[in-house]
Amino acid sequence: MQLRITLPIFLSFLLLSVSPSDAEPVYSIKDTIPLTEVEVVSATKTEVNRSQVPLTISVVDRKTLEESVETGVLSILSQEVPGVFVTERGVTGYGISTGSAGTVSIHGVGDGNKVLLLFDGQPNWAGVFGHHLADAYVASDAERVEVIRGPGSLLYGSNAMGGVINVITRKAGEDGLHGRGRVMYGSYNTLKIMGSAGYKKDKFNAYVSLNRNQSDGQRDHSEFYINNGYLRLGYEFSNNWNASGEAILADFKVNNPGEVNAPAIENWAKALRSTYSLSLNNKYEKISGSLQFFYNDGAHKINDGWKNGEPRPYLFHSTDFNQGMALFESFRLIEGNLLTVGLDAKQWGGHAWNDSINGNTGEIITKKINEFAGYALMQQTLFDRLTVNAGIRLENNEAYGNEWIPQAGIAYRLNNQISFKTSVSKGFRSPNLRELYLFMPANPDLKPENMMNYDFSYLQSLLENKIQWEVTAYFAQGKNLITTVMIEGKPLNVNSGKFINKGIDFAFTYRISPDLKVSGNYSFLHSDVKLTAAPKHKAFLGVNWKTGKFTFAPNFQYINGLYLGSKEENGQTRDVTNNYALLNCKVSYKALQWLNVFIDGENLTNTSYETYLGFPMPGIVVLAGFDVKF
C-alpha cells in the first residue's frame, strides 16, 4: 500500500477494531416482509431496520437478481428502483471512453460520476477519470443491492453526491457444495454464460463465479465481449470474529460504432479491471464494526478511431488505482442508541500516456491524491417508534483542503404498517485528475461539487403485508458544479454550475396470491436545468405469475421527457428528447427439480428509441436458455 499513514494512527485503528460485524451480513429478504421491516447496512454500516433509517433506501434482493436475464446489476436497477436511470447503447456492453453509456443518475444527479458504486461498502471507480466501469458489476456476484436515493457522503465520502449503489457480494450460505449454471443465446449472436459454486464446511466458506458475455451488437462495428470472475473466501474464528477476502476481475473489449450519422472506424477500447479486499470483522452484543483494506486498479488501451480519413498514429493508454483502509465501530451501549464512528484513508491516481506506432511515448499525466476522513453518526430510538439520526464527516483532500458533511433525519413508526421519514443531507464530489490536471481545460484550483438534499417518505403495508408501498418527495439544490468555460479564448474548468431538482418517487408490491405478484414504480423529476440521463417521467410495471411448471413474467417500462442533448441542423441548434415504451416478457418452464428452461423477449413492440444521443437501441431481442442447480 502506498498510503502515507503514520504508525500511531495505524495502531489507533487497530485498537478501535474490537468488534466489527461482517461487512456483508447474509439474510433473506422475503416478499412477505413489509417494506418497513427490511434490514439494511448501507445507511449506518451495521444491520438496522429500514423503518428506523431516515434516508430513502431501496433493496433489490437475490431472488430478483437471479430471475432477471440481465447479467449486469445496473440494467436491473434501472427498472426495479424508482428515481434510478442508466443510459445504454446496445444489446449488451456499456463501453468506456468516447461513445460510452452506463451513466447512472439518481433523482437527476449522476452525470460526471455523482453516484458512488461500492462493493461491500468500499468505493470502486477509476483513479484517473473518476468514473465507475459499468460493465464490471455482475448480478451473479451479488447477494443483494442496496440503493441510497440521495446523498450518502456522510459515510462514504466523495462521489456519493447523488446517491449510493452498494453491491453486497455473495458468500456460501449453506453447508456442503452447491452451485448454479446458466447459458443464454439469441439475437445478434449474443451469448451469455454463467457458472457459480459455493462451499461451506464448519468455519470455512468459499464462493466463486465466472461469466462470459459476447455479442456482435445491433450495428456494424459494435462487437463486445467481457469475462468476469469473482472469488470470496471466509473463515469464522469464533462466534464473534470472522475474516473474509475477495477478488474480482473484469476483462473486456468494446467497439464504438460512432453516432449513427457519423460512423466511427477502428474505435475500440480494451480494459482489465481488478478489485481486492480483506476484512477483519467481529460482532458482540454491544459493539460491532470492521477493519477493511481494499485495492482496485485498471489498465486500459484505447484506439480513438480514424481522423480525417486516416488512422491515428497512436494509442491512448492509462493505468489507475484506488486503494485505502476503512475502519468503523458501532456501539449499542444505551438502549435504543446506535453510535457509529469511523476513519477512512484513501489514495487514488494513475498514469496516462499516448503510445505512438513509431515507438515514441507521449506522457500525459502521472499523479496521485491522498484523502483522509473521520465521521460520527448517532441514532437514537425512543418508545420503539421515534428515531432521531444525526452525523458529521470531515474530509481532507490534499488538492483542495477540508470539506464538512452534515446529515440529520427523523423516522417515526406510527404502527406496524405505517412509517414516516424525513432527512436533510449534504453530498459532494471531489474533482478528478482529468478535471484538475489532464488536457487543456484542467484547473488545479477546483473545489468539490456539492448539494443539499431534503426528502420526506411515507411507507405502508396493507392486507397482512400483501400490499406494500412507499412514496417519497425530495428537493435537491446543487452548486459549484464543474463546467468548462472560455476564458481569453481558451477552455477552463471552473466551479460555476448549479441546479435545483425536485420530484416524487413511488413504489409498490402486491402479493395477490403465493403464485401471483405485481410490482411497479413511478418517478417524476423536475429540474431548472437540462439534464442528460434523467427522464421527467419513469414508470415500470411487472407481473410474476406461476401456474403449474410455467412462470410468466411480463413487464412494461415507460420513459418520457428524456433529454439526450442538442444537435446542429441547418445552422440552428435544437434540443433532442426521447419518449418511449418497452414491453418485455420472460417465460420459463421447470422441466426438472434442477433444470429450468426459458425464453426472454425484450422490446417486443419493436420500438425505436435512444438513451444516448446518436446511438439507437436494438429492436426486438430474443434470448433463450436454461438454468441448472445442484
C-alpha atoms as one frame of an Amber mdcrd trajectory, in Angstrom:
protein
   0.000   0.000   0.000   1.221   3.478  -0.829  -0.855   5.277   1.770   1.055
   7.663   3.978  -0.322   6.612   7.360   1.821   7.096  10.389   2.394   4.249
  12.838   0.471   5.918  15.726  -2.604   6.389  13.535  -2.378   2.800  12.314
  -2.120   1.482  15.870  -5.119   3.593  16.857  -7.098   1.971  14.060  -6.208
  -1.486  15.385  -7.102  -0.613  18.952 -10.506   0.644  17.866 -11.318  -2.511
  15.864 -12.522  -4.561  18.794 -15.759  -5.834  17.269 -16.679  -5.429  13.617
 -19.813  -7.013  12.191 -19.481  -8.871   8.936 -19.325  -6.305   6.156 -21.878
  -8.312   4.168 -24.338  -9.891   6.637 -26.419 -12.571   4.958 -30.133 -12.750
   5.457 -33.092 -13.426   3.224 -35.368 -10.567   2.245 -38.712 -12.261   1.605
 -41.547 -10.835  -0.456 -43.829 -11.147   2.599 -41.705  -8.879   4.789 -43.115
  -5.327   4.889 -41.016  -2.606   3.330 -40.594  -1.113   6.787 -39.108  -4.369
   8.145 -36.295  -4.854   5.614 -32.846  -4.790   7.207 -30.155  -2.633   5.557
 -26.484  -1.899   6.238 -25.644   0.922   3.810 -27.154   3.697   5.929 -25.266
   3.030   9.200 -22.670   0.361   8.243 -24.337  -2.074  10.624 -27.567  -4.019
  10.242 -30.589  -1.851  11.131 -34.307  -1.869  10.457 -35.201   0.120   7.364
 -38.082   1.838   9.162 -35.539   3.324  11.615 -33.332   4.864   8.910 -34.339
   8.394   7.823 -32.585   8.015   4.458 -34.518   6.782   1.423 -33.250   3.279
   0.625 -34.286   0.627  -1.910 -33.213  -3.028  -1.768 -33.060  -5.396  -4.743
 -32.821  -8.920  -3.372 -31.099 -12.059  -4.617 -34.300 -13.590  -5.995 -34.924
 -10.582  -8.250 -31.318 -10.580  -9.453 -31.407 -14.307 -10.300 -34.745 -14.150
 -12.127 -33.557 -11.413 -14.488 -31.824 -12.340 -17.743 -29.693  -9.227 -17.396
 -26.094 -10.010 -16.487 -25.267  -6.517 -15.258 -26.555  -5.105 -11.995 -27.181
  -1.594 -13.348 -29.713  -2.635 -16.005 -31.784  -4.351 -13.310 -31.684  -1.310
 -11.025 -32.852   0.956 -13.839 -36.128  -0.994 -13.881 -36.593  -2.010 -10.258
 -35.658   1.173  -8.372 -37.650   4.424  -8.656 -35.615   7.507  -9.441 -32.720
   5.487 -10.913 -31.904   5.645 -14.626 -28.974   4.129 -16.557 -28.066   5.007
 -20.150 -27.500   2.177 -22.627 -26.321   1.986 -26.215 -26.712  -1.630 -27.356
 -27.860  -5.160 -26.732 -25.069  -5.613 -24.180 -21.983  -3.682 -23.053 -21.797
  -0.069 -21.878 -18.267   0.703 -23.078 -15.665   3.238 -21.957 -14.215   6.442
 -23.408 -15.908   8.159 -26.360 -19.384   6.866 -27.113 -19.750   5.039 -23.813
 -23.032   4.700 -21.960 -23.571   3.485 -18.390 -24.200   6.886 -16.800 -26.162
   6.326 -13.576 -28.413   9.074 -12.266 -30.492   9.172  -9.079 -33.113  11.929
  -8.949 -31.408  13.504 -11.961 -27.982  13.687 -10.278 -25.319  11.468 -11.806
 -23.586  12.833 -14.895 -19.898  13.276 -14.055 -19.827  10.343 -11.629 -22.048
  11.796  -8.929 -23.394   8.361  -7.902 -20.972   6.184  -5.934 -20.648   2.465
  -6.763 -19.491   0.219  -3.899 -18.527  -3.394  -3.341 -19.404  -4.210   0.289
 -19.115  -0.586   1.264 -15.786   0.045  -0.496 -15.560   2.585  -3.378 -14.944
   1.239  -6.863 -14.016   3.675  -9.608 -11.178   4.536 -11.989  -8.436   6.612
 -10.368  -7.671   8.938 -13.304 -11.059   9.783 -14.756 -13.023   9.223 -11.548
 -15.864   7.210 -13.108 -17.190   3.738 -12.420 -16.883   0.965 -15.025 -20.478
  -0.076 -15.647 -19.655  -3.453 -17.229 -17.803  -4.646 -14.115 -20.885  -5.001
 -11.862 -22.286  -8.505 -12.334 -25.527  -9.823 -10.864 -24.158 -13.309 -10.148
 -21.701 -11.797  -7.638 -24.401 -10.031  -5.618 -26.352 -11.251  -2.618 -28.395
  -8.074  -2.870 -28.028  -4.428  -3.882 -28.844  -1.501  -1.590 -29.514   1.885
  -3.181 -29.462   5.132  -1.183 -31.627   7.517  -3.211 -29.984  10.714  -2.058
 -26.578  11.782  -0.716 -24.511   9.165   1.102 -21.400  11.259   1.609 -21.542
  11.181   5.415 -20.420   7.542   5.484 -18.880   7.121   2.040 -17.295  10.449
   1.138 -16.726  11.751  -2.374 -18.840  10.769  -5.405 -21.833   9.848  -3.203
 -23.326  13.242  -4.043 -26.461  11.957  -5.774 -26.658   8.571  -4.117 -25.016
   5.238  -3.419 -25.282   1.811  -5.047 -23.836  -0.774  -2.671 -23.369  -4.280
  -4.110 -23.362  -6.686  -1.160 -21.404  -9.633  -2.510 -22.427 -13.250  -2.174
 -20.964 -15.951   0.045 -21.740 -19.620   0.588 -24.712 -19.711   2.922 -25.442
 -23.425   3.231 -23.369 -26.445   4.161 -21.729 -28.589   1.514 -21.208 -27.914
  -2.180 -23.882 -26.159  -4.198 -23.890 -24.309  -7.476 -25.724 -22.869 -10.430
 -25.147 -22.516 -14.141 -26.854 -20.576 -16.924 -26.484 -20.404 -20.696 -28.345
 -17.938 -22.939 -28.145 -17.362 -26.694 -30.114 -15.197 -29.078 -30.345 -12.088
 -31.230 -27.234 -10.546 -32.750 -25.237 -13.663 -31.940 -25.445 -12.769 -28.250
 -24.113 -15.404 -25.855 -24.215 -15.230 -22.041 -22.647 -17.967 -19.898 -22.542
 -18.006 -16.103 -21.388 -20.549 -13.568 -21.139 -20.237  -9.800 -20.411 -22.548
  -6.883 -20.344 -22.236  -3.124 -18.858 -24.482  -0.477 -19.263 -24.308   3.283
 -17.893 -26.634   5.927 -17.555 -25.918   9.624 -15.975 -22.487   9.901 -14.815
 -22.150   6.283 -16.824 -20.876   3.315 -15.953 -20.177  -0.309 -17.842 -18.825
  -3.286 -16.743 -18.441  -6.921 -18.479 -17.272 -10.089 -17.414 -16.912 -13.731
 -19.201 -15.052 -16.526 -18.691 -14.695 -20.263 -20.789 -12.278 -22.348 -20.325
 -11.591 -26.027 -22.350 -10.082 -28.844 -21.947  -8.850 -32.395 -24.171  -5.909
 -31.480 -27.076  -4.499 -33.456 -24.843  -2.205 -35.547 -21.720  -2.750 -37.613
 -18.531  -2.384 -35.576 -20.303  -2.725 -32.218 -18.889  -6.096 -31.120 -18.413
  -6.653 -27.416 -17.081  -9.266 -25.026 -16.393  -9.441 -21.309 -15.025 -12.067
 -18.929 -15.817 -11.668 -15.234 -14.516 -13.640 -12.279 -15.343 -13.422  -8.583
 -13.836 -15.292  -5.608 -14.676 -14.950  -1.939 -13.121 -16.836   0.977 -14.276
 -16.557   4.563 -13.384 -18.070   7.920 -15.126 -17.806  11.308 -12.624 -17.849
  14.137 -15.399 -17.859  16.744 -18.967 -16.775  17.235 -17.680 -13.205  17.425
 -14.791 -12.984  14.992 -14.524 -13.705  11.272 -12.402 -12.690   8.307 -13.036
 -12.581   4.584 -11.178 -11.812   1.375 -12.403 -11.097  -2.144 -11.017 -10.839
  -5.653 -12.998  -9.533  -8.638 -11.680  -9.408 -12.208 -13.209  -7.988 -15.390
 -11.537  -8.246 -18.810 -13.418  -6.721 -21.718 -13.202  -5.168 -25.171 -15.813
  -2.834 -26.580 -16.148  -1.323 -30.034 -17.664   2.115 -30.576 -19.611   2.304
 -33.859 -19.971   6.070 -33.503 -23.128   8.103 -33.840 -25.479   6.738 -36.462
 -24.927   9.801 -38.677 -21.150   9.786 -38.146 -19.927   6.143 -38.045 -16.542
   5.515 -36.440 -13.785   3.298 -37.828 -11.449   1.269 -35.611 -12.671   2.954
 -32.426 -12.230   0.397 -29.669 -11.174   0.046 -26.052  -9.703  -2.813 -24.029
  -9.715  -2.863 -20.244  -8.627  -5.112 -17.403 -10.128  -4.171 -14.025  -9.422
  -5.877 -10.711 -10.633  -5.405  -7.146  -9.201  -6.971  -3.981 -10.304  -6.594
  -0.387  -9.580  -8.009   3.059 -11.849  -7.641   6.053 -11.443  -8.490   9.720
 -14.837  -8.442  11.405 -16.481  -9.257  14.675 -19.796  -8.802  16.373 -20.621
  -8.660  20.065 -23.835  -7.844  21.845 -22.966  -4.192  22.398 -20.231  -3.431
  19.873 -19.663  -4.266  16.219 -17.556  -2.968  13.365 -14.927  -3.802  10.754
 -11.369  -3.157   9.667 -11.122  -3.311   5.877  -8.434  -2.896   3.259  -9.253
  -2.506  -0.438  -7.407  -2.055  -3.697  -8.805  -1.728  -7.200  -6.948  -0.912
 -10.364  -7.227  -0.927 -14.126  -5.217  -0.975 -17.336  -6.772   0.472 -20.486
  -5.794   0.661 -24.135  -7.906   2.828 -26.434  -7.901   3.458 -30.154  -9.751
   6.707 -30.734 -10.505   5.725 -34.333  -9.715   7.264 -37.659  -9.470  11.024
 -38.035  -9.924  12.863 -41.349 -10.000   9.532 -43.172  -6.693   8.302 -41.738
  -5.774   6.019 -38.803  -4.433   7.840 -35.767  -0.679   7.356 -35.255  -1.000
   6.447 -31.549  -2.968   4.520 -28.942  -4.097   6.022 -25.654  -3.022   4.098
 -22.524  -3.842   4.554 -18.874  -3.345   2.707 -15.650  -5.067   3.736 -12.436
  -5.623   2.677  -8.847  -7.912   3.442  -5.936  -6.828   1.981  -2.609  -7.425
   2.507   1.050  -8.403   1.429   4.522 -11.733   1.788   6.294 -12.376   1.345
   9.996 -15.712   1.722  11.711 -17.164   0.789  15.094 -20.805   0.729  16.142
 -21.756   0.933  19.801 -25.113  -0.020  21.372 -24.261   0.982  24.933 -27.605
   2.612  25.716 -30.993   1.098  24.965 -32.225   2.276  21.576 -28.946   4.036
  20.790 -26.560   3.300  17.923 -23.321   5.283  17.664 -21.073   4.648  14.663
 -17.634   6.234  14.373 -15.223   5.677  11.530 -11.953   6.606   9.871 -11.213
   6.386   6.146  -7.894   6.703   4.364  -7.737   6.616   0.570  -5.240   7.201
  -2.171  -6.172   7.325  -5.839  -4.378   8.241  -9.014  -2.780   6.844 -12.122
  -0.730   7.279 -15.247  -1.862   8.231 -18.768   0.148   8.399 -21.972  -0.020
   8.117 -25.753   1.987   5.300 -27.312   2.751   6.097 -30.974   3.268   3.490
 -33.678   6.874   4.629 -34.197   7.770   3.778 -30.603   7.652   7.251 -29.108
   5.779   7.779 -25.851   3.876  10.952 -25.088   3.436  11.438 -21.346   0.134
  12.993 -20.316  -0.095  12.648 -16.546   1.257  10.745 -13.548  -0.451  11.808
 -10.354  -1.897  10.549  -7.070  -4.032  12.191  -4.384  -4.466  11.347  -0.701
  -7.708  11.664   1.224  -8.413  11.181   4.936 -11.722  11.418   6.755 -13.342
  10.889  10.115 -17.049  10.700  10.816 -19.588  10.033  13.555 -23.247   9.037
  13.238 -25.648   8.804  16.178 -29.084   7.206  16.018 -31.488   7.125  18.967
 -34.808   5.268  19.029 -37.417   6.279  21.607 -40.524   4.328  22.625 -39.800
   1.896  19.741 -41.390   4.458  17.423 -39.338   7.620  17.029 -35.777   7.520
  15.700 -33.510  10.576  15.535 -30.423  10.363  13.343 -27.569  12.906  13.063
 -23.944  12.843  11.958 -20.951  14.794  10.695 -17.956  13.987   8.477 -14.713
  15.889   7.940 -12.992  15.059   4.650  -9.440  16.218   3.943  -8.182  16.178
   0.358  -4.640  17.306  -0.420  -5.855  19.083  -3.579  -8.468  21.392  -2.027
  -8.339  21.029   1.774 -11.260  20.267   4.107 -14.946  19.623   3.468 -17.571
  19.291   6.227 -20.510  16.950   5.565 -23.571  17.077   7.859 -26.630  14.806
   7.880 -29.755  14.630  10.065 -33.149  12.962   9.967 -36.158  11.604  11.800
 -38.104   8.371  11.319 -41.454   7.758  13.010 -43.185   4.390  13.109 -46.874
   5.022  13.676 -47.671   1.288  13.933 -46.599  -2.000  12.362 -47.927  -0.873
   8.979 -47.108   2.842   8.670 -43.827   4.759   8.860 -42.780   8.340   8.097
 -39.237   9.510   7.384 -37.595  12.839   6.666 -33.944  13.830   6.273 -31.580
  16.591   5.249 -28.132  15.647   3.952 -25.195  17.102   2.094 -23.431  15.338
  -0.759 -20.204  16.202  -2.532 -17.858  15.080  -5.295 -14.139  15.766  -5.391
 -12.716  16.885  -8.762 -10.961  14.029 -10.535  -7.474  14.006 -12.058  -8.796
  14.772 -15.534 -10.534  17.915 -14.312  -7.581  19.003 -12.165  -4.558  18.210
 -14.323  -5.431  16.483 -17.625  -5.876  18.129 -21.059  -6.319  21.826 -21.789
  -9.340  22.753 -19.563  -7.575  21.406 -16.441  -7.659  23.631 -13.361  -5.742
  22.592 -10.194  -7.691  25.137  -8.109 -11.064  23.399  -8.443 -13.209  22.876
  -5.350 -15.591  19.951  -4.780 -19.097  19.972  -6.184 -21.794  19.778  -3.533
 -25.540  19.744  -2.971 -28.117  19.785  -0.176 -30.965  17.289  -0.283 -34.273
  17.319   1.605 -36.761  14.450   1.451 -39.881  13.056   3.087 -41.135   9.436
   2.784 -44.327   7.594   3.676 -44.243   3.764   3.852 -47.212   1.478   4.417
 -48.230  -2.170   4.261 -51.813  -3.473   3.991 -53.792  -6.711   3.995 -51.394
  -8.583   6.290 -48.415  -7.275   4.316 -49.718  -8.448   0.930 -49.596  -4.845
  -0.257 -46.508  -2.714   0.427 -45.948   0.761  -0.930 -43.921   3.897  -0.388
 -43.898   7.447  -1.689 -41.019   9.949  -1.411 -40.900  13.666  -2.166 -37.497
  15.362  -2.469 -35.829  18.709  -3.128 -32.135  18.951  -4.094 -30.034  22.060
  -4.676 -26.550  21.760  -6.154 -23.802  24.311  -6.609 -20.114  24.638  -7.511
 -20.643  22.154 -10.346 -17.574  21.826 -12.542 -18.195  23.268 -16.002 -15.933
  24.309 -18.878 -15.960  27.963 -19.941 -13.936  30.009 -22.438 -11.522  32.472
 -20.829  -9.292  34.585 -23.109 -10.053  32.182 -25.941  -9.085  29.050 -24.004
 -11.290  26.462 -22.257 -11.005  26.218 -18.452 -12.764  24.073 -15.848 -14.421
  26.229 -13.172 -16.903  25.798 -10.298 -19.859  27.692 -11.744 -22.715  25.259
 -12.352 -25.845  24.864 -10.228 -29.215  23.135 -10.316 -32.474  22.612  -8.435
 -34.115  19.185  -8.757 -37.392  18.196  -7.170 -39.753  15.316  -7.640 -41.654
  12.297  -6.365 -40.882   8.558  -6.246 -43.484   5.831  -5.792 -43.016   2.057
  -5.471 -45.350  -0.803  -4.600 -45.612  -4.597  -4.379 -48.887  -6.546  -4.270
 -48.712 -10.247  -3.438 -52.129 -11.261  -4.740 -51.505 -14.948  -4.028 -48.478
 -17.158  -3.358 -48.168 -17.626  -7.130 -49.037 -14.143  -8.370 -47.173 -10.899
  -7.612 -47.474  -7.438  -9.167 -44.871  -4.729  -8.554 -44.048  -1.362 -10.004
 -42.645   2.101  -9.533 -43.020   5.620 -10.857 -40.767   8.694 -10.724 -41.372
  12.323 -11.575 -38.444  14.752 -11.884 -38.437  18.494 -12.466 -35.159  20.392
 -12.892 -34.384  24.003 -13.641 -31.534  22.957 -15.961 -31.209  20.471 -18.816
 -30.016  17.096 -17.544 -28.984  14.069 -19.575 -29.712  10.553 -18.269 -32.650
  11.949 -16.276 -36.170  11.391 -17.672 -39.011  13.586 -16.465 -41.334  10.586
 -16.085 -40.214   6.999 -15.500 -42.614   4.115 -14.835 -42.273   0.345 -14.513
 -44.852  -2.402 -14.016 -44.005  -6.091 -13.684 -46.026  -9.274 -13.118 -44.751
 -12.640 -11.913 -47.314 -15.446 -12.297 -46.577 -19.090 -11.609 -49.025 -21.697
 -12.901 -48.010 -25.337 -12.722 -44.482 -25.652 -14.035 -44.688 -22.421 -16.034
 -43.802 -18.920 -14.858 -44.817 -15.847 -16.858 -43.040 -12.552 -16.122 -44.112
  -9.711 -18.434 -43.073  -6.137 -17.667 -43.647  -2.707 -19.117 -41.407   0.374
 -18.903 -42.336   3.909 -19.895 -39.916   6.828 -20.294 -40.994  10.391 -21.025
 -39.014  13.617 -21.348 -35.545  12.067 -21.606 -33.200  14.859 -22.716 -30.424
  13.442 -24.928 -28.558  16.613 -25.877 -28.558  19.141 -28.722 -27.962  18.895
 -32.467 -26.917  21.378 -35.128 -29.308  21.372 -38.100 -29.382  23.953 -40.870
 -27.339  26.339 -38.807 -29.660  26.075 -35.815 -29.353  24.206 -32.537 -32.273
  22.105 -31.343 -32.773  20.004 -28.230 -33.302  16.271 -28.695 -35.630  14.454
 -26.287 -36.982  10.922 -26.358 -40.232   9.297 -25.206 -40.705   5.551 -25.454
 -42.422   2.488 -24.021 -40.946  -1.025 -23.857 -42.766  -4.328 -23.468 -40.697
  -7.306 -22.299 -41.643 -10.833 -21.261 -39.881 -13.894 -19.866 -41.489 -17.354
 -19.904 -39.824 -20.179 -18.001 -40.600 -23.872 -17.543 -39.383 -26.010 -14.639
 -38.522 -29.171 -16.566 -36.863 -30.886 -13.606 -36.198 -30.060  -9.992 -32.733
 -28.878 -11.006 -33.443 -27.669 -14.564 -35.289 -24.548 -15.697 -35.603 -23.531
 -19.373 -36.734 -20.111 -20.522 -37.185 -17.666 -23.373 -36.992 -13.916 -22.948
 -38.181 -11.221 -25.332 -37.214  -7.567 -24.988 -38.740  -4.594 -26.795 -41.443
  -6.843 -28.226 -43.204  -3.904 -29.907 -40.010  -3.101 -31.852 -39.905   0.470
 -30.523 -37.282   2.857 -31.912 -35.565   4.754 -29.117 -32.279   6.117 -27.764
 -30.970   6.703 -24.269 -27.628   8.050 -25.533 -27.625  10.611 -28.330 -26.806
   9.140 -31.741 -26.851   5.508 -30.582 -30.187   3.825 -31.436 -31.094   0.852
 -29.265 -31.935  -2.521 -30.837 -35.454  -3.540 -31.836 -36.833  -6.923 -30.813
 -34.267  -9.009 -28.932 -34.923 -12.650 -28.092 -32.748 -14.828 -25.852 -33.358
 -18.455 -24.916 -31.515 -20.551 -22.370 -31.534 -22.785 -19.340 -30.623 -22.725
 -15.645 -29.260 -25.691 -13.724 -28.784 -26.003  -9.966 -27.045 -28.579  -7.830
